[in-house]
Amino acid sequence: MTNRTEGARRFLPPMGVLNSFAAAARLGSFSAAGAEVGLTQSAVSRQIALLEDALQRPLFDRAGRRISLNADGQSYADEIAPALDRIRRATARLASRRPANELNIATLPSFGMRWLAPRLPRLSARHPDLVVNFAARSIPFDLSTEGFDAAIHFGLPDWPDATHDFLFREQALPVCAPGWLQTHPIHVPEDFLNTPLLFQSSRRSAWDRWLAHAGVDAPPVSPGPVFEHFLMLAQAAAAGSGAALIPSFLIEPELAAGTLVCPLHIPLSTDEAYWLVHPRGGAANPALERFRAWLADEVG
């Protein structure tokens, strides 16, 4: 047993030494390798010397401060680099593994604030052991590489490599501040053509679609101020900056309080909808299944 242990130690150099060698081999510089692994140039040089002493052969050709891998060094680097990469990946996977009762969900910012957040107490009451972490994302991304179990998506069911759970469609209403309406009277849809209009960044054609839906035959409206998030858009409209088209479910508090009013109740609905998307064909995730069931009940 002792001989076997000594042999294992002899043929398995310390990880720090191997990491320094791999960096120096890749970068062609002890100084650059030191900067990458967090050591001084002299410390890397000593580690390489220890490795060469253990192997009983040089790994680099040296000319002053310049170094280059020799044939043995290149062969050794080619052998150990894939192994080090596998160790890094295995360590990262294990370190990032979350408890089985924890989820990471990406949500559209306004949806998360106005629809999801008020309902979370019911989720906690139903599943007190479930830990759901939410992060704001406005555009599609790769679910697997960013570490999310699912995301809230608005649009068509076109998220790549994902299963789509239908949630609901929205109805967008034209809204404005009461004071703004007094100075910009709106009696028919055509009246909006001569007023300041506000836009949401991902739906710049929304006003054109609403006007067409309302029966107005007109050229595209002139572009106005653009806001990335609906709640920013709602705040601008409530402050009197202009009229905005906003999904009604996002502005229920403002409509109830009267800080926003709807001069013409002509809702716009399209084929686009809200979806919960999650990786297609992924491993079974009981925590996600519980979240999906709760979300389906909330929508229902």
KABEL-V773205 format. One record per pair of residues at least 12 apart in sequence whose C-alpha atoms are under 6 Angstrom apart, sorted by the first residue. I is the first residue (numbers start at 1). J is the second residue. Records with the same first field share a line. If there is no record, write none. Layout:
BEGIN
I: J / J
END
This chain:
BEGIN
17: 47
59: 72 / 73
101: 130 / 287
102: 131 / 132
103: 132
104: 132 / 133 / 148 / 149
105: 134 / 148 / 149 / 150 / 151
106: 134 / 135 / 136 / 137 / 151
107: 136 / 137 / 151 / 152
108: 136 / 137 / 138
109: 136
114: 250
150: 277 / 278
151: 276 / 277
152: 275 / 276
153: 274 / 275
154: 273 / 274
155: 272 / 273
156: 272
161: 280
162: 277 / 278 / 279 / 280
163: 277 / 278 / 280
164: 275 / 276 / 277
165: 275 / 276
166: 275
167: 274 / 275
168: 273 / 274
169: 273
170: 247
171: 247 / 267 / 268 / 269
172: 245 / 246 / 247 / 248 / 267 / 268
173: 245 / 246 / 267
174: 244 / 245 / 262
175: 243 / 244 / 261 / 262
176: 237 / 243 / 260 / 261
177: 238 / 240 / 259 / 260
180: 240
196: 242
197: 224 / 242 / 243
198: 224 / 225 / 242 / 243 / 244
199: 226
200: 226 / 227 / 228
201: 226 / 227 / 228
208: 220
238: 259 / 260
END
